[in-house]
Amino acid sequence: MRALVVEDSKTIRMILCEYLRKMDIQVVEAADGREALERLKKMSPPDLVLVDWNMPVMSGIDFIRAVRELHVYDPLPLIMVTTNSESDFVGTAMDAGANEYIQKPCTMDSLRQKLDLLGLLKS
C-alpha cells in the first residue's frame, strides 16, 4: 500500500510518515496542495491521501475539491488531518469529498483506527 502525505509542517509530515511506515505503508510526500496535485498526476494512484487543511499555496480543502473534480480519483480515500475540530470544519471537509477526518495531534492508534474504518488495513 502507498500513501500520499500532504502537510506543510516538516515535523508533522515526518511523524505521519513514520506512523504509516510502521504500518508497512510506503509514503510519498508533498508540502502543499499544489505540489500534491502535481505528484498525484505523475504517479500511479496511491491507496490513500492524508491532507492538512491549512497550508500555503493551496489549502487542503482546495486540494480535496480539485481531486474530487478529477473523477478518475473518485475511489481514492482522502483523510483530512487538521487542528480544526469544530463541526463546521468537519462538515465542510466531508462536503468537499473527504472520507474521514482526524484531529492533530493524532496518535498512531487513532490513525490506524481511521485506516481500519476505511478498510485499508490487512486484518
Secondary structure, DSSP 8 states (H G I E B T S, - for coil): -EEEEE-S-HHHHHHHHHHHHHTT-EEEEESSHHHHHHHHHHS---SEEEEESS-SSS-HHHHHHHHHHSGGGTT--EEEEES--SHHHHHHHHHHT-SEEEESS--HHHHHHHHHHTT-S--
